[in-house]
Amino acid sequence: MSLATLVRRMAEAGAPPEAIAVALEAIEAAQSIDAERRRKRAEQKAKERRDKTATVARQDGDSRATQSLDKKESPHTPIEKNSTLFSEANASLVDEPVDATPPSKKIERVENDEKLLDQVTDVWNAFARSHNCPQVKFLTKARGQRCRARLKDAANGEEPITTFRKVLSKCETSFFIRGSPRSPLKFDQLMREGFFVEMLEGAYEFREQSKWRR
């Protein structure tokens, strides 16, 4: 069940805003712990794969070095075989994947990505100051990855920063700003998977208690 569905059902059941806020915070805390556990598990698996690859590469290098020494020590190695060795070495170089992206394009891509993240955090901090929410002081690698993923989830052909501004306009009319939550809306909370898109869809739009169905 999504958070939006939970909020709607609790509202239909007549739950007060404070109860909804407590329930959401408990669920989001559990989701955060689970996400951190999955992240650590993925990092461990990635490390194991890197270690395995490094071991295989080291063993392969040792084997090649041994073969090279054996051939150097043999005084009767025909010239034709040496030529074959050079041909095999050249072939192995040709078979390696080559990144054809020009260096200037790579630099431009990195600079554009950093510029977008700077724009997002600047826009958020301006929003946070006017709504008493925590500001972003450190743009960590994990925050950057979540920010890129959320903007990609909500992509609809417009500029990413435009999409982010639309999300913040939905935040202004949401329960987390106009209601009475136990804690203010946070940047990391907004960037959680599913929460960002649901906010853009208006799933957390605040309604006066008198208008809620009992």
Secondary structure, DSSP 8 states (H G I E B T S, - for coil): --HHHHHHHHHHTT--HHHHHHHHHHHHHHHHHHHHHHHHHHHHHHHHHHHHHHHHHHHHHHHHHHHHHHHHH-TT--HHHHHHHHHHHHHHHHHS----S-HHHHHHHHHHHHHHHHHHHHHHHHHHHHHT--------HHHHHHHHHHHHHT-SSS-HHHHHHHHHHHHHTBHHHHS--SS---HHHHTSTTHHHHHHTTTTB---GGGS--
